[in-house]
Amino acid sequence: MRKNIVAGNWKMNLDMNESHKLVQNILDNLIAVKTEVIIAPAFIHLNKIKELVSNTNIHVAAQDCSANNMGAFTGEVSAKMISSYNIDYVIIGHSERRLNFNESNELLLTKINQALKYKLDIIFCCGENIDHRQKGSYFELIEKQLSETVFRLSSKEISNITIAYEPIWAIGTGQTASVDQAQEMHSFIRNLFERKYGFKISNNISILYGGSCNSSNSKDLFSCEDVDGGLIGGASLKFDDFVKIINSF
């Protein structure tokens, strides 16, 4: 049975005191949680956040990892380093990494293999921009993004993957994907997994929605048959909004 997951991606936000305060507020306000909760702070905060949520049901994720194992790569953080702090997840393929850092599917596959080597679970992001949405080529793009990355994994390895669908055109643009649009794409992605790996695996993989999900629309989005939670950006920086989203199930 697939898991319901709410993951908060803090991106490049919050200093030390702000991050600690946010986590404490989240912990103080979570009651009878019915879903898996993940927090993805900046690299510099990973160890302390991990300590703060120890003995709780909250998991911690890194926002990225290097495609390299070690060496002269100034500023990079390897999967080995992340794993050494007992971090649970890593986000790979986020739309901002693809766009701002020109990360290709080939590079992302290398990162995936690094993460799996060090036993990190992966939240893998895929999604289309406004051009692909308007041209009607978004299904083809998503299939290409998956076929050149996670679909290169074995049936055993794929159990460590969670998918996050990001309609890039609906992030910070004032536009919002409808519930029907979200369900349509999530269903399409699940069918791709069924075609590649069979019904059992496709029915067990969690697919999160990552397009401006907030406390106002989360309940409707999470009610969709194939939406198993959300990868939350801005709303995860406000504890009351984040808690409301977590309680949407």
C-alpha positions, 0 to 999 in steps of 0.5 A, spaced: 500 500 500 502 506 498 504 512 503 501 518 503 507 524 504 507 531 505 514 534 504 516 541 505 522 544 501 524 550 504 529 551 498 534 557 500 530 560 506 531 560 513 537 562 517 539 557 523 534 561 528 528 561 523 529 554 521 529 551 529 523 555 530 519 553 524 521 546 526 519 547 533 512 550 531 511 544 527 512 539 532 508 543 537 502 543 533 502 536 530 497 531 533 495 524 530 498 525 524 496 520 518 501 521 513 509 521 513 512 528 514 518 530 510 522 536 511 528 539 506 532 544 509 538 547 506 544 543 507 547 547 512 541 545 517 541 538 516 544 535 522 541 540 527 534 539 524 535 531 524 537 532 531 530 536 533 526 531 530 529 525 532 524 520 536 518 523 532 515 521 525 518 526 521 523 525 516 529 529 513 531 530 506 536 533 503 534 538 497 540 535 492 546 531 492 552 531 487 553 526 481 560 525 484 562 521 490 568 525 492 574 529 490 575 536 487 568 539 487 568 545 491 561 547 494 558 540 492 555 535 497 555 528 496 550 522 497 555 519 502 556 525 506 548 526 506 547 519 508 553 519 514 548 524 518 542 518 517 538 523 513 532 519 510 531 522 503 534 526 497 530 531 492 533 530 485 531 533 479 527 539 482 525 544 476 529 549 479 535 545 478 533 543 471 532 550 469 537 554 473 543 549 473 541 546 466 541 539 469 540 534 464 536 527 465 543 524 464 546 527 470 540 526 474 540 519 473 548 519 475 545 523 482 540 517 482 545 512 482 549 515 487 543 516 492 541 509 491 549 507 493 548 510 499 541 507 501 538 514 500 530 514 498 529 519 493 523 524 491 524 525 484 521 531 480 518 531 473 514 536 470 512 541 464 513 548 463 508 553 460 510 552 453 509 544 453 503 545 456 500 550 451 503 545 445 499 539 448 506 536 448 506 535 456 505 527 456 511 526 451 515 530 456 514 527 462 515 520 459 521 522 456 523 525 463 522 518 467 524 513 461 531 517 461 532 516 469 528 512 474 525 507 468 533 505 468 532 502 475 531 495 477 524 493 480 528 492 486 531 499 486 524 503 484 522 501 491 526 507 493 523 512 489 517 517 490 515 521 484 513 529 485 509 532 479 511 539 478 507 543 473 512 548 472 507 553 469 503 553 475 508 555 480 509 562 482 505 564 476 498 566 479 496 560 475 493 553 478 493 546 476 486 544 476 484 538 480 482 534 474 489 536 471 493 534 477 489 527 477 490 526 469 497 527 470 498 523 476 494 517 473 498 518 466 505 517 471 502 511 474 500 508 468 507 509 465 509 505 471 504 499 470 507 499 463 514 498 465 514 495 472 507 492 473 501 493 477 503 491 484 509 496 483 505 502 480 500 501 485 505 502 491 509 508 488 507 514 491 506 520 487 506 527 490 503 534 487 508 539 487 505 545 483 503 551 488 499 546 493 497 550 499 492 550 505 486 552 501 487 547 495 490 541 499 484 537 501 481 537 494 488 535 491 489 530 496 482 527 495 484 525 487 485 517 486 492 518 484 495 524 488 498 521 494 500 528 497 504 534 496 511 537 495 510 543 498 514 550 497 512 556 500 507 554 504 512 549 508 515 556 511 509 557 515 508 552 520 500 553 521 499 552 513 504 546 513 500 543 519 493 544 515 496 541 509 499 535 513 492 534 516 488 535 509 488 527 509 
